[in-house]
C-alpha cells in the first residue's frame, strides 16, 4: 500500500523548518488572495445563500463566517467560506491540480485553527502540507480525471489535500491520518457539468467541510479503508475508471515542492482561468491597433481540447455562465479596457451590443496548441477578421498572474483591497491585511478571524 503510505508519511513527518522559504512565501500570498476573494464572494448570491442557511441552522459558534457577522460550527464555516471563496471564480489555480487549491485549504485550516486556538505558524504549515498533497495527487491523474472523467478536481482531489491539512493541524498520527483520508474518499464529489452555476463553488465548500469532518471523525475513532490510493477499488480506479494514472509524483512529497516548482496563478480577472490568455491577447491587439467593434466581422479563438471542453457557454445569458464563455469574454474585452466584477453581471451579459458581438465569435481546438500542450497555462490564439480584409492575430501562451508573468505586490494589494472592502470596513480591512502579512507570527489564528466577520450587507445582484 505504498501510495497511501507515501502520502501519510509526508503529512505526519513534515516539519515547518524543512519547507523552503519560497514555498512559505507563495503560500502566504495565496492565503491572502483566498481570504480577499472570499470576502468579495460573501456579497454574491453564491456566497450569501449558503451563509443564510448556516445562520438559520447555526451550530456551536466556534468558527467565523467571513464577511457575514456570525459564527457557526467549524464544518459549516468551512463549507460557507469555501463556497464564497470560489463564488466569483477569482481565486487561485495551480497547474498540477488543474484546479483551485486555496478555496478548500484556507477555509478548513482557519475554521479548525480558530476552534483549537492554533497558531498562525501551524496554520501556515498545514496549508503547505495540504497544498503539496493536493497538487501531487493532481499530477497523478490530471488532465484526464477532468477531461475524460468529468470530475471537478477542485472538489474531488481537493478534498484529499484539505483533509491532509486538517490532519496536520490536529497533529493526527499515521493511523488517524490514513483513516481520515479513507473517510473523505467516501465524501469526495464535484462534476464539470455544473460549471457556470452556483454548484461549481459549492464543490470547493464541500471539499473544505468534508475535510474538517473527516479529520475530526478520524480523531474520534471513526473507521474507514485506510489506503484510499491503493488496491483494486482505489480512488484512481473508481473515479478515473479505465484512465491511466502515474503515481510517481507521490514519491516527491517533501522533496520537491509544488509551491516552488509550479506555484500558483493569482487571477487578475474574475473568471475561468482558461479565458485569461484571450483577454490578454485582445488587450494587446487593442494597444497596437485602433479597433472599432463595428469593424470586426468575426473572431476565432484557437484553444486546447481541455479549454474547449470546459468553456461550454457560447451564448451566455447570466453572469455565472459568462465566466465560462470564450465568445462573451472576448467580446467584452473588445468593448472594454478592463475586466472586473461588473463584466460578469447579468446586466452586462445581456447588453445588446455585447450579445451582437458575441455571436460573431467562435472557438475551436487549435491543432498546434493542442499538440504542444501538456500541463500549465492553456494558450489561446485570437484572430480578428476585420471588414476591410485585414486579419489581426495574437497568441498568448502564459497569461498575466502566472508565476512567469506575476502580478506585482502593488497589484496584489489592490486586488485584496478591492475584494475585502465589499465586506469589511477600512479598519477591519487594514487589520486583516496586517494579520495576513504576518501570519506566521500570530499567536493564534483568531487574531485574524476576529476581524474577518465583517458586517452583514445585502448580497450583490
WOBEL-V950038 format. One record per helix or strand. SS is the DSSP state (H for helix, E for strand). FROM is the first residue (numbers start at 1). TO is the last residue. If there is no record, write none. Layout:
ss=SS from=FROM to=TO
ss=SS from=FROM to=TO
This chain:
ss=H from=2 to=13
ss=H from=16 to=18
ss=H from=21 to=41
ss=E from=44 to=44
ss=H from=45 to=56
ss=E from=63 to=65
ss=E from=70 to=72
ss=H from=74 to=86
ss=E from=93 to=94
ss=E from=99 to=99
ss=H from=102 to=116
ss=H from=120 to=141
ss=H from=144 to=147
ss=E from=151 to=151
ss=H from=156 to=170
ss=H from=174 to=185
ss=E from=191 to=191
ss=H from=192 to=194
ss=H from=198 to=219
ss=H from=235 to=239
ss=H from=247 to=252
ss=H from=258 to=261
ss=E from=265 to=265
ss=H from=273 to=288
ss=H from=293 to=295
ss=E from=296 to=303
ss=H from=305 to=310
ss=H from=319 to=322
ss=H from=326 to=335
ss=H from=341 to=344
ss=H from=346 to=349
ss=H from=352 to=358
ss=E from=361 to=365
ss=H from=367 to=372
ss=E from=380 to=386
ss=E from=391 to=396
ss=H from=403 to=405
ss=H from=409 to=420
ss=H from=426 to=437
ss=H from=439 to=441
ss=H from=446 to=449
ss=E from=460 to=460
